[in-house]
Amino acid sequence: MNTMIELVRERTPAYALSWSFSAVDGAAAGEPTFKLEYELDAFEELYVGDRLWVLDRAGKRVPDPFGVYRFVAGESLRLVFARPPVPPNVMPRVVFQPLFSRVGPGETRRNEVLLKAPIDEYSALGRDIHAETVLEEVSKVILVLSYRLRSTMDKDPVPPPFESPDEAGYIVSEPELIISTLAGTQVPVKRRTGYIARFPLPGEPGPGPAPLPA
C-alpha cells in the first residue's frame, strides 16, 4: 500500500474542510490499516452529521463501532457520514439518521477513523461484514459528510429525548451533503457479491430492491 498521506481541501464561505486518507501500520497485530482524518473549520454556526450510532442489545443508542459507512461503487470507495440508503421495498423500524455535532464560528470539528485493509462494505442497514465478497482495488476515495447551516433553520436543534447534546449530539433534518473526492489512490476493498444498498451520489439511481426471504 502507498503510505503517503493524501490531503484534500474544500472551502466555502461557511466552512473549510481538510481531510486525508493514508495507509498506516496497524495496532499491535501489525495489520495493514488505513486512517481517515478530517477537520471542518466553521466560519458560521453549522451542524455536521458525523455521529453514527447503533442500538445495543438493551435498545440503548451507542456509537457505531465501525466509525463510518463504507460502500464500493465502480472505481470508488465511498466513506459516508449520512443516513444509510434504504432498499425501496423495505421499511426498517429504525433508519439510523446520524446525529449532528455543533460547530460554532471559529471552531473546528476533528475526527479520525481507522479502517482495516482490505476495507469491508458496511452500513447500519447492511451490517453483515461476513457476507461473501470479492477482493478488488479502487482508485478513488470519496468522503461524504452531511451538514446544515444554522442560518437555514427556523430554530435551534435539540438532542434526542433524555440525552445530552455533548454525549449524543443534535437532531437535524434536511441536511445538505459535502462530497469530496481523492483520486489516484490504490485501496484494497472487499466488494460484496450479494445485495447491499449502496450510497448513491446526486444524479445516480438509488439502490434496487432487496431480495426478500422465500
C-alpha positions as CSV (number, residue, x, y, z in Angstrom):
1,M,0.0,0.0,0.0
2,N,1.1,3.6,-0.7
3,T,1.8,5.1,2.8
4,M,1.9,8.7,1.5
5,I,-0.7,10.9,3.2
6,E,-3.1,12.3,0.7
7,L,-4.6,15.7,1.7
8,V,-7.8,17.2,0.2
9,R,-9.1,20.7,0.9
10,E,-12.5,22.2,0.2
11,R,-13.5,25.7,1.1
12,T,-16.8,27.7,1.0
13,P,-17.8,31.0,2.7
14,A,-19.3,28.9,5.5
15,Y,-16.6,26.3,6.2
16,A,-13.2,24.8,5.2
17,L,-12.8,21.1,5.1
18,S,-9.4,19.3,5.1
19,W,-9.2,15.6,5.1
20,S,-6.6,12.9,4.5
21,F,-6.6,9.2,3.8
22,S,-3.4,7.3,4.4
23,A,-2.0,3.8,4.9
24,V,-0.6,3.3,8.4
25,D,0.8,0.4,10.4
26,G,-1.9,-1.5,12.3
27,A,-2.2,-1.8,16.0
28,A,-0.2,-4.4,17.9
29,A,-1.2,-7.1,15.5
30,G,0.6,-5.3,12.7
31,E,-2.4,-5.5,10.3
32,P,-2.5,-3.2,7.3
33,T,-4.8,-0.2,8.1
34,F,-6.0,3.0,6.5
35,K,-6.7,6.1,8.5
36,L,-9.4,8.7,7.6
37,E,-8.9,12.1,9.2
38,Y,-10.8,15.3,8.7
39,E,-11.0,18.8,10.1
40,L,-14.0,21.0,9.5
41,D,-13.4,24.7,10.3
42,A,-16.7,26.7,10.7
43,F,-16.9,30.4,9.7
44,E,-20.5,30.4,10.8
45,E,-22.5,28.1,13.1
46,L,-23.2,24.8,11.5
47,Y,-24.0,21.2,12.4
48,V,-22.2,18.2,10.9
49,G,-23.8,14.7,11.0
50,D,-20.8,12.6,12.0
51,R,-22.3,10.9,15.0
52,L,-23.2,7.4,13.6
53,W,-24.9,5.1,16.0
54,V,-26.5,1.7,16.5
55,L,-28.6,0.1,19.2
56,D,-27.1,-2.3,21.7
57,R,-28.9,-5.4,23.0
58,A,-30.7,-3.4,25.6
59,G,-32.0,-1.0,22.9
60,K,-29.7,1.9,24.0
61,R,-28.1,4.2,21.5
62,V,-24.3,3.7,21.3
63,P,-21.7,5.0,18.9
64,D,-21.4,2.8,15.8
65,P,-18.2,0.8,16.4
66,F,-17.3,0.8,12.7
67,G,-17.0,4.6,12.7
68,V,-18.1,5.3,9.1
69,Y,-20.2,3.7,6.5
70,R,-18.3,2.2,3.5
71,F,-19.6,1.4,0.0
72,V,-17.8,0.3,-3.1
73,A,-19.2,1.7,-6.3
74,G,-17.4,1.5,-9.6
75,E,-13.8,2.5,-9.0
76,S,-14.6,4.3,-5.8
77,L,-14.7,3.7,-2.1
78,R,-17.4,5.9,-0.5
79,L,-16.9,6.8,3.1
80,V,-20.2,8.2,4.3
81,F,-21.4,10.2,7.3
82,A,-25.0,10.4,6.3
83,R,-28.2,8.5,6.5
84,P,-27.7,5.0,5.1
85,P,-29.6,4.2,1.9
86,V,-32.8,2.1,2.3
87,P,-33.9,-0.6,-0.2
88,P,-37.1,0.7,-1.8
89,N,-39.0,-2.5,-0.8
90,V,-38.0,-2.4,2.9
91,M,-39.4,-0.3,5.7
92,P,-36.9,-0.5,8.5
93,R,-38.0,0.1,12.1
94,V,-35.0,2.4,12.6
95,V,-33.4,4.4,9.7
96,F,-30.2,5.4,11.6
97,Q,-30.3,9.1,10.7
98,P,-26.9,10.4,12.1
99,L,-26.9,12.8,15.0
100,F,-25.1,16.1,14.5
101,S,-22.3,17.9,16.2
102,R,-22.5,21.7,16.6
103,V,-19.5,23.6,15.3
104,G,-19.6,27.3,16.2
105,P,-18.0,30.2,14.3
106,G,-14.2,29.9,14.6
107,E,-14.4,26.3,15.9
108,T,-13.0,23.1,14.4
109,R,-14.6,19.7,14.4
110,R,-12.0,16.9,14.1
111,N,-12.4,13.2,13.7
112,E,-10.4,10.1,12.6
113,V,-11.4,6.6,11.8
114,L,-9.2,3.5,11.3
115,L,-10.2,1.1,8.7
116,K,-8.6,-2.4,8.5
117,A,-7.5,-3.4,5.0
118,P,-8.9,-4.7,2.8
119,I,-11.9,-2.5,3.6
120,D,-15.3,-4.1,4.1
121,E,-18.6,-2.7,2.8
122,Y,-20.8,-1.7,5.8
123,S,-23.7,0.4,6.9
124,A,-26.1,0.3,9.8
125,L,-28.6,-1.2,7.4
126,G,-26.1,-3.6,5.8
127,R,-24.1,-4.9,8.7
128,D,-23.0,-8.4,7.5
129,I,-19.3,-7.9,7.1
130,H,-19.0,-11.7,6.9
131,A,-21.1,-11.8,3.6
132,E,-19.4,-13.2,0.5
133,T,-17.1,-10.7,-1.2
134,V,-14.6,-10.4,-4.0
135,L,-11.2,-8.6,-3.4
136,E,-10.7,-5.6,-5.6
137,E,-8.7,-2.4,-5.7
138,V,-10.3,1.0,-6.3
139,S,-8.6,4.2,-7.5
140,K,-10.8,6.9,-5.8
141,V,-11.9,7.6,-2.2
142,I,-15.0,9.8,-1.8
143,L,-15.8,11.4,1.5
144,V,-19.5,12.3,2.2
145,L,-20.4,14.5,5.1
146,S,-24.0,15.7,5.9
147,Y,-24.3,19.2,7.4
148,R,-26.6,22.1,7.8
149,L,-26.0,25.8,8.5
150,R,-27.8,27.2,11.5
151,S,-28.8,30.2,9.4
152,T,-31.1,27.9,7.3
153,M,-33.0,26.6,10.4
154,D,-36.1,28.2,12.0
155,K,-35.0,27.3,15.5
156,D,-32.1,25.7,17.4
157,P,-31.9,21.9,17.0
158,V,-32.4,19.7,20.1
159,P,-30.8,16.5,21.3
160,P,-32.8,13.2,21.4
161,P,-35.2,13.0,24.4
162,F,-33.4,12.3,27.7
163,E,-30.0,12.5,26.1
164,S,-27.4,15.3,26.3
165,P,-26.1,17.1,23.3
166,D,-22.5,16.7,24.4
167,E,-22.8,12.9,24.5
168,A,-25.4,12.2,21.8
169,G,-25.4,15.3,19.5
170,Y,-28.4,17.0,17.9
171,I,-31.4,16.0,15.7
172,V,-31.1,17.9,12.4
173,S,-33.5,17.4,9.4
174,E,-33.0,18.0,5.7
175,P,-29.2,18.2,5.7
176,E,-27.0,19.0,2.7
177,L,-24.0,17.0,1.6
178,I,-20.3,17.8,1.3
179,I,-18.9,15.4,-1.3
180,S,-15.1,15.5,-1.7
181,T,-13.0,13.1,-3.9
182,L,-9.4,11.9,-3.7
183,A,-8.3,10.3,-7.0
184,G,-5.2,8.4,-7.9
185,T,-5.2,6.1,-4.9
186,Q,-4.7,2.3,-4.6
187,V,-7.1,1.0,-1.9
188,P,-7.9,-2.7,-1.4
189,V,-11.6,-3.3,-0.8
190,K,-14.0,-6.3,-0.4
191,R,-16.9,-5.7,-2.6
192,R,-20.0,-7.8,-1.6
193,T,-21.1,-10.2,-4.2
194,G,-24.6,-10.3,-2.7
195,Y,-27.0,-7.5,-2.1
196,I,-26.2,-4.3,-0.2
197,A,-27.9,-0.9,-0.5
198,R,-25.1,1.3,-1.7
199,F,-25.0,5.1,-1.2
200,P,-25.8,7.0,-4.4
201,L,-24.2,10.3,-5.2
202,P,-26.5,13.1,-6.5
203,G,-27.7,12.2,-10.0
204,E,-27.2,8.4,-9.5
205,P,-30.1,6.0,-9.2
206,G,-30.9,4.7,-5.7
207,P,-30.4,1.1,-4.6
208,G,-32.6,-1.6,-6.2
209,P,-35.0,-3.8,-4.2
210,A,-33.5,-6.1,-1.7
211,P,-34.1,-9.8,-2.2
212,L,-36.8,-11.0,0.2
213,P,-36.8,-14.3,2.1
214,A,-38.5,-17.1,0.3
